[in-house]
């Protein structure tokens, strides 16, 4: 979802610790991998991030079973001229 801050995604993922999640952003692909430390089961989910966002400044947070990822908007380098 696009917000004032940028592109945001959230997912409810119960039963995992923050060390059980791997979140990476490779180009425009957000990859979420989760595996419970006491289980052989693993999941992987890939989400395409639209263009116009700064992947290098992406942030992720996992609190109370909710993963939130924010990719800020790219700042325009356009110069406005006054009249």
C-alpha positions as CSV (number, residue, x, y, z in Angstrom):
1,X,0.0,0.0,0.0
2,X,1.3,3.5,-0.8
3,X,1.1,6.0,2.1
4,X,2.6,9.4,2.9
5,X,5.8,7.6,4.1
6,X,6.2,5.4,1.1
7,X,5.3,1.8,0.2
8,X,4.2,-0.2,3.2
9,X,3.4,-3.9,3.7
10,X,2.4,-5.7,6.8
11,X,1.8,-9.4,7.6
12,X,0.5,-11.2,10.7
13,X,3.0,-14.0,11.4
14,X,2.4,-15.6,14.8
15,X,4.6,-18.1,16.5
16,X,8.0,-16.7,15.3
17,X,10.8,-14.8,16.9
18,X,12.6,-12.0,15.1
19,X,15.5,-14.4,14.6
20,X,13.2,-16.8,12.7
21,X,12.5,-14.3,9.9
22,X,14.7,-13.2,7.0
23,X,13.5,-10.2,5.1
24,X,15.5,-9.0,2.1
25,X,14.9,-6.5,-0.7
26,X,16.6,-7.4,-4.0
27,X,15.9,-4.9,-6.7
28,X,12.1,-4.6,-6.6
29,X,11.5,-8.0,-4.9
30,X,10.7,-8.1,-1.2
31,X,11.4,-11.6,0.0
32,X,10.2,-12.9,3.4
33,X,11.4,-16.3,4.7
34,X,10.3,-17.7,8.0
35,X,11.2,-20.9,9.8
36,X,10.4,-21.9,13.4
37,X,13.6,-22.9,15.1
38,X,12.0,-26.1,16.4
39,X,10.5,-27.1,13.1
40,X,11.7,-28.2,9.6
41,X,8.8,-26.3,8.0
42,X,9.7,-23.1,6.2
43,X,7.7,-20.5,4.2
44,X,8.7,-18.0,1.6
45,X,6.7,-15.1,0.2
46,X,7.8,-12.7,-2.5
47,X,6.2,-9.3,-3.1
48,X,6.9,-6.9,-5.9
49,X,7.7,-3.3,-4.8
50,X,6.5,-0.7,-7.3
51,X,9.0,1.7,-8.9
52,X,9.6,5.1,-7.4
53,X,10.7,3.9,-3.9
54,X,14.2,3.9,-2.3
55,X,15.0,0.2,-1.7
56,X,18.3,1.2,-0.1
57,X,16.4,2.8,2.8
58,X,13.9,0.1,3.4
59,X,13.1,-0.8,7.1
60,X,11.4,-3.8,8.6
61,X,10.1,-4.3,12.1
62,X,8.6,-7.4,13.8
63,X,6.6,-6.8,17.0
64,X,3.8,-8.8,18.5
65,X,3.6,-11.2,15.6
66,X,3.2,-8.4,13.0
67,X,5.9,-7.8,10.4
68,X,5.9,-4.2,8.9
69,X,8.0,-3.2,6.0
70,X,8.4,0.5,4.9
71,X,10.2,1.5,1.7
72,X,10.4,5.3,1.5
73,X,9.5,7.3,-1.5
74,X,12.4,8.5,-3.7
75,X,12.9,12.3,-3.4
76,X,12.7,14.2,-6.6
77,X,15.7,16.1,-7.7
78,X,13.6,18.4,-9.8
79,X,14.4,22.1,-9.5
80,X,11.4,24.5,-9.5
81,X,11.9,27.9,-11.1
82,X,10.2,31.0,-9.9
83,X,8.7,33.7,-12.1
